[in-house]
Amino acid sequence: MSNTPKLTVLFEKLRGKTFEIDKDVITIGRKDENDICLKDGSVSGHHADIFKVENEDGSVSYVLRDNGSSNGTRINSVLTEEQVLKNNDLIMFGSVEVLFDSNDGSNVSTSTSSISRLTHTIDLSSLDGLLSTTPSLTSLNPLALAEEKKKKMVHHILVGAAILLGLAAAGAVVMVMMTIFAKAK
């Protein structure tokens, strides 16, 4: 069994697709020149990097760094700029979910050989109608949630105002009818 860590895609149609982290630095983003190219609108051109770090004790850790992406990078649902990865961390690049698997339950790898540049591309643009296991980015953004509540409140106010106007118009019609009937007697 290889000790090379990997990313496993959890996105609906591509669930199970894996990419080995077989270099000192792996680039991830929407542009073709990335090592792992995720062609999805929620992923920035050069979204994030995963790089290998040798620890003082000789072990190796893998660190994920967000590159100022538009929709952010989350590890286990927490927005992050840079963090050491642990086995089974759930990573979200925009709305594309992947799982970090270090195989042996730790974040250590003994391979230090140089490997030629490989590029992996996943084209998610044809899958626009499919859902991720996370409903939307707004479900993770507190500002978007506040904006959604504000929209609902405005909607309720407008509906209430329309009902009141309708009742006022009905009352006016009743008053006019009563006046006409009173004059008719």
Solvent accessible surface area in square Angstrom, and as a share of the most:
residue,aa,sasa,rsa
1,M,198,0.88
2,S,61,0.39
3,N,65,0.33
4,T,24,0.14
5,P,2,0.01
6,K,53,0.23
7,L,3,0.01
8,T,22,0.13
9,V,1,0.00
10,L,43,0.21
11,F,12,0.05
12,E,76,0.34
13,K,130,0.55
14,L,43,0.21
15,R,125,0.45
16,G,46,0.44
17,K,96,0.41
18,T,64,0.37
19,F,7,0.03
20,E,83,0.37
21,I,3,0.02
22,D,25,0.13
23,K,31,0.13
24,D,89,0.46
25,V,71,0.41
26,I,5,0.03
27,T,23,0.14
28,I,0,0.00
29,G,0,0.00
30,R,97,0.35
31,K,108,0.46
32,D,85,0.44
33,E,113,0.50
34,N,1,0.01
35,D,2,0.01
36,I,4,0.02
37,C,0,0.00
38,L,2,0.01
39,K,60,0.26
40,D,22,0.11
41,G,72,0.69
42,S,17,0.11
43,V,1,0.00
44,S,19,0.12
45,G,12,0.12
46,H,81,0.36
47,H,0,0.00
48,A,0,0.00
49,D,19,0.10
50,I,0,0.00
51,F,33,0.14
52,K,35,0.15
53,V,53,0.31
54,E,119,0.54
55,N,55,0.28
56,E,188,0.84
57,D,120,0.62
58,G,59,0.57
59,S,23,0.15
60,V,4,0.03
61,S,9,0.06
62,Y,4,0.02
63,V,11,0.06
64,L,0,0.00
65,R,99,0.36
66,D,20,0.11
67,N,55,0.28
68,G,70,0.68
69,S,17,0.11
70,S,106,0.68
71,N,52,0.27
72,G,10,0.10
73,T,0,0.00
74,R,22,0.08
75,I,3,0.02
76,N,76,0.39
77,S,69,0.45
78,V,97,0.56
79,L,110,0.55
80,T,17,0.10
81,E,141,0.63
82,E,93,0.42
83,Q,58,0.26
84,V,65,0.38
85,L,0,0.00
86,K,120,0.51
87,N,38,0.19
88,N,93,0.48
89,D,7,0.04
90,L,53,0.26
91,I,0,0.00
92,M,6,0.02
93,F,1,0.00
94,G,0,0.00
95,S,25,0.16
96,V,0,0.00
97,E,5,0.02
98,V,4,0.02
99,L,49,0.24
100,F,0,0.00
101,D,33,0.17
102,S,2,0.01
103,N,28,0.14
104,D,80,0.42
105,G,51,0.49
106,S,41,0.27
107,N,36,0.19
108,V,50,0.29
109,S,4,0.02
110,T,110,0.64
111,S,52,0.33
112,T,89,0.52
113,S,76,0.49
114,S,117,0.76
115,I,73,0.37
116,S,86,0.55
117,R,133,0.49
118,L,83,0.41
119,T,67,0.39
120,H,51,0.23
121,T,69,0.40
122,I,6,0.03
123,D,77,0.40
124,L,2,0.01
125,S,65,0.42
126,S,97,0.62
127,L,29,0.14
128,D,120,0.62
129,G,76,0.73
130,L,70,0.35
131,L,129,0.64
132,S,19,0.12
133,T,77,0.45
134,T,20,0.12
135,P,108,0.68
136,S,48,0.31
137,L,43,0.21
138,T,73,0.42
139,S,49,0.32
140,L,50,0.25
141,N,60,0.31
142,P,99,0.63
143,L,142,0.70
144,A,23,0.18
145,L,85,0.42
146,A,58,0.45
147,E,85,0.38
148,E,86,0.38
149,K,147,0.62
150,K,119,0.51
151,K,121,0.51
152,K,118,0.50
153,M,114,0.51
154,V,69,0.40
155,H,109,0.49
156,H,126,0.56
157,I,107,0.54
158,L,115,0.57
159,V,66,0.38
160,G,30,0.28
161,A,44,0.34
162,A,62,0.48
163,I,101,0.51
164,L,125,0.62
165,L,131,0.65
166,G,41,0.40
167,L,117,0.58
168,A,65,0.50
169,A,58,0.45
170,A,54,0.42
171,G,34,0.33
172,A,56,0.44
173,V,91,0.52
174,V,81,0.47
175,M,127,0.57
176,V,86,0.49
177,M,93,0.42
178,M,119,0.53
179,T,69,0.40
180,I,99,0.50
181,F,123,0.51
182,A,70,0.55
183,K,167,0.71
184,A,82,0.64
185,K,206,0.87
